Amino acid sequence: MAEEGYCVKCKEKREMASATKVTMKNGRNAMKGKCSVCNCGMYKILGNAK
């Protein structure tokens, strides 16, 4: 399943290409990737489920 996020450049929800799970400085999980249409950077904050 491809991760979906909001692209600020396209102003629509799009699928993330090459999405990877990262941990932010405050310990929260996030997904980081590129927009599949315009190749702009995307970031989606995930819940703190352990």
DRENPA-3360 file (N, C-alpha, C; in nm, 2 decimals, always signed):
BEGIN
1 = MAEEGYCV = +0.08/-0.12/+0.00/+0.00/+0.00/+0.00/+0.09/+0.12/+0.00 ~ +0.06/+0.21/-0.09/+0.14/+0.34/-0.10/+0.09/+0.44/+0.00 ~ +0.17/+0.51/+0.06/+0.14/+0.61/+0.16/+0.08/+0.73/+0.09 ~ -0.02/+0.79/+0.15/-0.09/+0.91/+0.09/-0.06/+1.03/+0.18 ~ -0.03/+1.15/+0.12/-0.01/+1.27/+0.19/-0.06/+1.39/+0.11 ~ -0.05/+1.51/+0.17/-0.10/+1.63/+0.10/+0.02/+1.70/+0.04 ~ +0.01/+1.72/-0.09/+0.11/+1.80/-0.16/+0.08/+1.94/-0.16 ~ +0.16/+2.03/-0.11/+0.14/+2.17/-0.10/+0.14/+2.23/-0.24;
9 = KCKEKREM = +0.23/+2.19/-0.33/+0.24/+2.24/-0.46/+0.12/+2.21/-0.55 ~ +0.07/+2.08/-0.54/-0.05/+2.04/-0.62/-0.18/+2.08/-0.55 ~ -0.17/+2.11/-0.42/-0.29/+2.14/-0.34/-0.39/+2.02/-0.34 ~ -0.34/+1.90/-0.34/-0.43/+1.78/-0.34/-0.36/+1.67/-0.27 ~ -0.44/+1.57/-0.23/-0.38/+1.45/-0.17/-0.33/+1.36/-0.28 ~ -0.20/+1.32/-0.26/-0.13/+1.24/-0.36/-0.06/+1.12/-0.30 ~ -0.02/+1.03/-0.38/+0.06/+0.92/-0.33/+0.20/+0.96/-0.32 ~ +0.27/+0.91/-0.21/+0.41/+0.94/-0.20/+0.50/+0.84/-0.27;
17 = ASATKVTM = +0.59/+0.89/-0.35/+0.69/+0.80/-0.42/+0.81/+0.79/-0.33 ~ +0.87/+0.67/-0.32/+0.98/+0.64/-0.24/+0.97/+0.69/-0.09 ~ +0.86/+0.66/-0.03/+0.83/+0.70/+0.11/+0.91/+0.61/+0.21 ~ +0.97/+0.68/+0.30/+1.04/+0.62/+0.41/+0.99/+0.67/+0.54 ~ +1.00/+0.58/+0.64/+0.96/+0.61/+0.78/+1.07/+0.68/+0.85 ~ +1.05/+0.79/+0.91/+1.16/+0.86/+0.99/+1.10/+0.90/+1.12 ~ +1.19/+0.93/+1.22/+1.16/+0.97/+1.35/+1.20/+1.12/+1.37 ~ +1.11/+1.20/+1.40/+1.14/+1.34/+1.42/+1.22/+1.37/+1.55;
25 = KNGRNAMK = +1.27/+1.49/+1.57/+1.35/+1.52/+1.69/+1.27/+1.50/+1.82 ~ +1.14/+1.52/+1.81/+1.06/+1.51/+1.93/+1.01/+1.37/+1.96 ~ +1.06/+1.27/+1.88/+1.03/+1.13/+1.90/+0.90/+1.08/+1.82 ~ +0.83/+1.17/+1.75/+0.71/+1.12/+1.68/+0.76/+1.06/+1.54 ~ +0.67/+0.97/+1.50/+0.70/+0.90/+1.37/+0.64/+0.98/+1.25 ~ +0.70/+0.98/+1.14/+0.66/+1.05/+1.02/+0.70/+0.97/+0.89 ~ +0.63/+1.00/+0.78/+0.67/+0.95/+0.65/+0.72/+1.06/+0.57 ~ +0.83/+1.04/+0.50/+0.89/+1.14/+0.42/+0.91/+1.08/+0.28;
33 = GKCSVCNC = +0.87/+1.16/+0.17/+0.87/+1.11/+0.04/+0.86/+1.22/-0.06 ~ +0.83/+1.18/-0.19/+0.82/+1.28/-0.30/+0.68/+1.26/-0.36 ~ +0.62/+1.37/-0.41/+0.49/+1.37/-0.48/+0.51/+1.29/-0.61 ~ +0.42/+1.20/-0.63/+0.43/+1.11/-0.75/+0.40/+1.19/-0.88 ~ +0.35/+1.31/-0.87/+0.31/+1.39/-0.99/+0.42/+1.50/-1.02 ~ +0.44/+1.58/-0.92/+0.53/+1.70/-0.94/+0.67/+1.68/-0.88 ~ +0.70/+1.57/-0.81/+0.83/+1.54/-0.75/+0.87/+1.64/-0.64 ~ +0.77/+1.71/-0.58/+0.79/+1.80/-0.46/+0.81/+1.72/-0.34;
41 = GMYKILGN = +0.88/+1.76/-0.24/+0.90/+1.69/-0.11/+0.77/+1.69/-0.03 ~ +0.73/+1.57/+0.03/+0.61/+1.56/+0.11/+0.65/+1.50/+0.25 ~ +0.57/+1.54/+0.35/+0.60/+1.49/+0.48/+0.46/+1.47/+0.55 ~ +0.44/+1.35/+0.61/+0.32/+1.32/+0.68/+0.35/+1.27/+0.82 ~ +0.29/+1.34/+0.92/+0.31/+1.30/+1.06/+0.22/+1.19/+1.10 ~ +0.27/+1.08/+1.15/+0.20/+0.97/+1.19/+0.17/+0.97/+1.34 ~ +0.08/+0.88/+1.39/+0.05/+0.87/+1.53/+0.16/+0.81/+1.61 ~ +0.15/+0.82/+1.74/+0.25/+0.77/+1.83/+0.23/+0.62/+1.87;
49 = AK = +0.17/+0.54/+1.78/+0.14/+0.40/+1.82/+0.28/+0.33/+1.83 ~ +0.29/+0.25/+1.94/+0.41/+0.18/+1.96/+0.40/+0.03/+1.93;
% end
